[in-house]
């Protein structure tokens, strides 16, 4: 499976990134119209970390748009960008415990 198709696996969950294959140093647009957005959340945070240890862990406040929520995330690690989402009531969308992982090009 190519990196592009793997990084688009989460379209059915309402999650996309652009560019589809980010590189370290890029900024990606993370878009979310998943479970929390569809359940009426008024504010969503994206928890992002890099690599298997979730290095550079940070919670990004997402901005509401006409199609859900989005945030611009700096790619500050290598290997993979890992993401899960939470709302203000501390409800989580973590892909049934598997989180959302996007490949980063080398």
MDAnalysis code that builds the backbone (N, CA, C; Angstrom):
import MDAnalysis as mda
import numpy as np

u = mda.Universe.empty(318, n_residues=106, atom_resindex=np.repeat(np.arange(106), 3), trajectory=True)
u.add_TopologyAttr("name", ["N", "CA", "C"] * 106)
u.add_TopologyAttr("resid", np.arange(1, 107))
u.add_TopologyAttr("resname", ["UNK", "UNK", "UNK", "UNK", "UNK", "UNK", "UNK", "UNK", "UNK", "UNK", "UNK", "UNK", "UNK", "UNK", "UNK", "UNK", "UNK", "UNK", "UNK", "UNK", "UNK", "UNK", "UNK", "UNK", "UNK", "UNK", "UNK", "UNK", "UNK", "UNK", "UNK", "UNK", "UNK", "UNK", "UNK", "UNK", "UNK", "UNK", "UNK", "UNK", "UNK", "UNK", "UNK", "UNK", "UNK", "UNK", "UNK", "UNK", "UNK", "UNK", "UNK", "UNK", "UNK", "UNK", "UNK", "UNK", "UNK", "UNK", "UNK", "UNK", "UNK", "UNK", "UNK", "UNK", "UNK", "UNK", "UNK", "UNK", "UNK", "UNK", "UNK", "UNK", "UNK", "UNK", "UNK", "UNK", "UNK", "UNK", "UNK", "UNK", "UNK", "UNK", "UNK", "UNK", "UNK", "UNK", "UNK", "UNK", "UNK", "UNK", "UNK", "UNK", "UNK", "UNK", "UNK", "UNK", "UNK", "UNK", "UNK", "UNK", "UNK", "UNK", "UNK", "UNK", "UNK", "UNK"])
u.atoms.positions = np.array([
    [0.844, -1.178, 0.000],
    [0.000, 0.000, 0.000],
    [0.890, 1.242, 0.000],
    [0.549, 2.193, -0.824],
    [1.357, 3.410, -0.888],
    [1.089, 4.294, 0.326],
    [2.026, 5.211, 0.591],
    [1.855, 6.129, 1.712],
    [0.622, 6.997, 1.521],
    [0.351, 7.420, 0.278],
    [-0.802, 8.283, 0.029],
    [-2.085, 7.550, 0.379],
    [-2.245, 6.305, -0.079],
    [-3.488, 5.598, 0.215],
    [-3.604, 5.305, 1.703],
    [-2.497, 4.986, 2.376],
    [-2.548, 4.762, 3.820],
    [-2.969, 6.036, 4.538],
    [-2.439, 7.167, 4.137],
    [-2.761, 8.427, 4.799],
    [-4.170, 8.904, 4.484],
    [-4.866, 8.259, 3.548],
    [-6.254, 8.604, 3.247],
    [-7.225, 7.575, 3.822],
    [-6.713, 6.618, 4.611],
    [-7.548, 5.575, 5.199],
    [-8.646, 6.123, 6.096],
    [-8.469, 7.314, 6.620],
    [-9.392, 7.835, 7.625],
    [-10.468, 8.746, 7.051],
    [-10.581, 8.808, 5.722],
    [-11.610, 9.634, 5.095],
    [-13.000, 9.270, 5.609],
    [-13.268, 7.979, 5.788],
    [-14.586, 7.552, 6.252],
    [-14.844, 7.986, 7.694],
    [-13.785, 8.288, 8.453],
    [-13.927, 8.786, 9.822],
    [-13.987, 10.315, 9.841],
    [-13.924, 10.954, 8.667],
    [-14.004, 12.407, 8.588],
    [-12.684, 13.115, 8.844],
    [-11.555, 12.421, 8.627],
    [-10.245, 12.996, 8.934],
    [-9.375, 13.008, 7.687],
    [-8.836, 14.186, 7.370],
    [-7.905, 14.311, 6.243],
    [-6.747, 15.218, 6.640],
    [-5.619, 15.023, 5.940],
    [-4.491, 15.942, 6.078],
    [-4.072, 16.391, 4.686],
    [-3.544, 17.598, 4.632],
    [-3.038, 18.148, 3.377],
    [-1.760, 18.914, 3.690],
    [-0.638, 18.571, 3.025],
    [-0.490, 17.577, 1.966],
    [-0.682, 16.153, 2.503],
    [-1.040, 15.233, 1.590],
    [-1.314, 13.849, 1.981],
    [-0.084, 13.159, 2.543],
    [1.093, 13.511, 2.057],
    [2.348, 12.955, 2.576],
    [3.225, 14.113, 3.038],
    [3.094, 14.501, 4.299],
    [3.926, 15.610, 4.785],
    [5.360, 15.165, 5.032],
    [6.256, 16.127, 5.072],
    [7.658, 15.899, 5.418],
    [7.964, 16.700, 6.683],
    [8.984, 16.274, 7.404],
    [9.412, 17.018, 8.583],
    [9.710, 18.456, 8.177],
    [9.174, 19.413, 8.923],
    [9.331, 20.828, 8.606],
    [8.131, 21.419, 7.888],
    [7.284, 20.568, 7.291],
    [6.062, 21.050, 6.639],
    [5.050, 21.495, 7.685],
    [4.016, 22.176, 7.215],
    [2.831, 22.422, 8.016],
    [1.695, 21.700, 7.302],
    [0.901, 20.944, 8.041],
    [-0.222, 20.237, 7.439],
    [-1.534, 20.837, 7.930],
    [-2.509, 20.820, 7.037],
    [-3.866, 21.197, 7.432],
    [-4.576, 19.906, 7.824],
    [-4.954, 19.809, 9.081],
    [-5.676, 18.657, 9.607],
    [-7.147, 19.037, 9.663],
    [-7.981, 18.269, 8.974],
    [-9.422, 18.542, 8.958],
    [-10.144, 17.407, 9.669],
    [-11.143, 17.775, 10.477],
    [-11.875, 16.787, 11.274],
    [-13.366, 17.043, 11.184],
    [-14.102, 16.050, 10.713],
    [-15.561, 16.065, 10.716],
    [-16.023, 14.689, 11.162],
    [-15.448, 14.228, 12.251],
    [-15.704, 12.878, 12.739],
    [-16.769, 12.827, 13.817],
    [-16.686, 11.774, 14.616],
    [-17.685, 11.444, 15.625],
    [-18.014, 12.611, 16.554],
    [-17.005, 13.278, 17.089],
    [-17.257, 14.377, 18.030],
    [-17.961, 15.544, 17.354],
    [-17.530, 15.879, 16.134],
    [-18.170, 16.968, 15.388],
    [-19.621, 16.625, 15.083],
    [-19.871, 15.380, 14.717],
    [-21.226, 14.941, 14.371],
    [-22.101, 14.800, 15.613],
    [-21.465, 14.727, 16.796],
    [-22.211, 14.613, 18.058],
    [-22.487, 15.969, 18.690],
    [-22.153, 17.049, 17.998],
    [-22.495, 18.384, 18.454],
    [-21.432, 19.105, 19.259],
    [-20.198, 18.636, 19.239],
    [-19.132, 19.327, 19.969],
    [-18.988, 20.751, 19.444],
    [-18.807, 21.691, 20.364],
    [-18.646, 23.087, 19.957],
    [-17.185, 23.471, 19.841],
    [-16.300, 22.684, 20.458],
    [-14.865, 22.950, 20.369],
    [-14.126, 21.618, 20.424],
    [-13.124, 21.481, 19.576],
    [-12.363, 20.233, 19.495],
    [-10.878, 20.546, 19.536],
    [-10.146, 19.690, 20.216],
    [-8.689, 19.757, 20.270],
    [-8.122, 18.527, 19.580],
    [-7.051, 18.713, 18.833],
    [-6.317, 17.595, 18.235],
    [-5.073, 17.371, 19.086],
    [-4.949, 16.195, 19.666],
    [-3.728, 15.835, 20.402],
    [-2.797, 15.175, 19.394],
    [-1.605, 15.762, 19.222],
    [-0.677, 15.324, 18.180],
    [0.672, 14.994, 18.801],
    [1.251, 13.880, 18.359],
    [2.607, 13.492, 18.742],
    [3.262, 12.788, 17.568],
    [4.568, 12.636, 17.636],
    [5.312, 12.078, 16.501],
    [6.084, 10.829, 16.916],
    [6.109, 9.855, 16.004],
    [6.841, 8.621, 16.248],
    [6.135, 7.740, 17.271],
    [6.742, 6.600, 17.585],
    [6.105, 5.626, 18.462],
    [5.968, 6.104, 19.902],
    [6.733, 7.114, 20.292],
    [6.660, 7.644, 21.655],
    [5.827, 8.916, 21.775],
    [5.154, 9.312, 20.704],
    [4.360, 10.541, 20.694],
    [5.219, 11.733, 21.112],
    [6.416, 11.858, 20.511],
    [7.315, 12.973, 20.805],
    [6.657, 14.298, 20.425],
    [7.086, 15.382, 21.065],
    [6.577, 16.735, 20.803],
    [5.057, 16.805, 21.004],
    [4.526, 16.090, 21.994],
    [3.089, 16.026, 22.258],
    [2.518, 17.417, 22.510],
    [1.403, 17.721, 21.825],
    [0.782, 19.032, 21.982],
    [-0.702, 18.917, 21.635],
    [-1.538, 19.671, 22.352],
    [-2.960, 19.756, 22.038],
    [-3.217, 21.037, 21.250],
    [-3.690, 20.884, 20.025],
    [-3.977, 22.019, 19.143],
    [-5.474, 22.307, 19.168],
    [-5.824, 23.561, 19.428],
    [-7.213, 23.983, 19.343],
    [-7.599, 24.039, 17.866],
    [-8.724, 23.428, 17.537],
    [-9.171, 23.411, 16.148],
    [-10.229, 24.500, 15.938],
    [-10.259, 25.057, 14.742],
    [-11.191, 26.118, 14.382],
    [-12.392, 25.519, 13.666],
    [-13.593, 25.935, 14.082],
    [-14.807, 25.452, 13.407],
    [-14.876, 26.052, 12.004],
    [-15.229, 25.220, 11.039],
    [-15.425, 25.655, 9.658],
    [-16.806, 25.197, 9.203],
    [-17.153, 25.504, 7.974],
    [-18.451, 25.069, 7.447],
    [-18.491, 23.556, 7.240],
    [-17.321, 22.912, 7.248],
    [-17.278, 21.460, 7.014],
    [-16.765, 20.671, 8.217],
    [-16.671, 21.298, 9.383],
    [-16.184, 20.598, 10.565],
    [-15.216, 21.467, 11.337],
    [-14.016, 20.941, 11.586],
    [-12.977, 21.654, 12.323],
    [-11.663, 21.465, 11.595],
    [-10.760, 22.455, 11.749],
    [-9.428, 22.281, 11.163],
    [-8.377, 23.016, 11.976],
    [-7.140, 22.562, 11.801],
    [-5.993, 23.176, 12.457],
    [-4.788, 22.998, 11.554],
    [-3.838, 23.927, 11.668],
    [-2.565, 23.807, 10.959],
    [-1.538, 23.312, 11.970],
    [-0.912, 22.185, 11.635],
    [-0.001, 21.499, 12.553],
    [1.409, 21.499, 11.960],
    [2.415, 21.992, 12.688],
    [3.795, 21.874, 12.204],
    [4.283, 20.440, 12.392],
    [4.896, 19.896, 11.360],
    [5.433, 18.532, 11.426],
    [6.832, 18.625, 12.044],
    [6.911, 18.295, 13.336],
    [8.161, 18.491, 14.069],
    [8.820, 17.172, 14.451],
    [8.399, 16.081, 13.820],
    [8.986, 14.781, 14.110],
    [9.149, 13.972, 12.849],
    [9.564, 12.727, 13.011],
    [9.785, 11.841, 11.870],
    [8.996, 10.550, 12.050],
    [8.888, 9.801, 10.955],
    [8.240, 8.495, 10.993],
    [6.748, 8.571, 10.814],
    [6.052, 9.052, 11.850],
    [4.599, 9.156, 11.768],
    [4.098, 10.317, 12.615],
    [2.941, 10.842, 12.216],
    [2.229, 11.841, 12.997],
    [1.004, 11.135, 13.556],
    [0.899, 11.105, 14.878],
    [-0.196, 10.421, 15.546],
    [-1.172, 11.446, 16.093],
    [-2.479, 11.160, 15.923],
    [-3.497, 12.126, 16.292],
    [-4.667, 11.418, 16.968],
    [-5.229, 12.075, 17.976],
    [-6.540, 11.730, 18.501],
    [-7.245, 13.054, 18.810],
    [-8.522, 13.001, 19.042],
    [-9.310, 14.224, 19.197],
    [-10.102, 14.176, 20.495],
    [-10.305, 15.355, 21.121],
    [-11.153, 15.432, 22.308],
    [-11.972, 16.711, 22.245],
    [-13.131, 16.669, 22.920],
    [-13.959, 17.866, 23.004],
    [-13.882, 18.440, 24.416],
    [-14.606, 19.513, 24.666],
    [-14.539, 20.198, 25.970],
    [-15.113, 19.366, 27.105],
    [-15.944, 18.369, 26.804],
    [-16.516, 17.493, 27.825],
    [-15.622, 16.276, 28.074],
    [-14.407, 16.305, 27.495],
    [-13.429, 15.230, 27.635],
    [-13.878, 13.922, 26.990],
    [-14.719, 14.023, 25.948],
    [-15.030, 12.869, 25.108],
    [-13.916, 12.744, 24.081],
    [-13.529, 11.506, 23.757],
    [-12.399, 11.269, 22.863],
    [-12.825, 10.529, 21.604],
    [-12.183, 10.856, 20.508],
    [-12.241, 10.056, 19.279],
    [-10.804, 9.622, 19.035],
    [-10.512, 8.366, 19.393],
    [-9.150, 7.842, 19.240],
    [-9.126, 6.597, 18.357],
    [-10.100, 6.543, 17.412],
    [-10.133, 5.442, 16.448],
    [-10.210, 4.099, 17.174],
    [-11.116, 4.008, 18.140],
    [-11.320, 2.775, 18.929],
    [-10.033, 2.310, 19.599],
    [-9.248, 3.270, 20.106],
    [-8.013, 2.951, 20.815],
    [-6.781, 2.816, 19.938],
    [-6.969, 2.874, 18.617],
    [-5.831, 2.722, 17.693],
    [-5.225, 4.062, 17.294],
    [-5.894, 5.178, 17.626],
    [-5.489, 6.514, 17.222],
    [-5.428, 6.623, 15.703],
    [-5.059, 7.767, 15.226],
    [-4.935, 8.033, 13.780],
    [-3.465, 8.307, 13.519],
    [-2.870, 7.544, 12.613],
    [-1.443, 7.663, 12.348],
    [-1.211, 7.931, 10.867],
    [-0.428, 8.976, 10.592],
    [-0.121, 9.379, 9.217],
    [1.369, 9.281, 8.988],
    [1.771, 8.677, 7.878],
    [3.191, 8.554, 7.535],
    [3.782, 9.917, 7.180],
    [5.022, 10.110, 7.572],
    [5.780, 11.300, 7.204],
    [6.895, 10.857, 6.278],
    [7.045, 11.562, 5.153],
    [8.105, 11.177, 4.203],
    [9.474, 11.510, 4.777],
    [10.462, 10.781, 4.336],
    [11.827, 10.974, 4.837],
    [12.577, 11.964, 3.981],
])
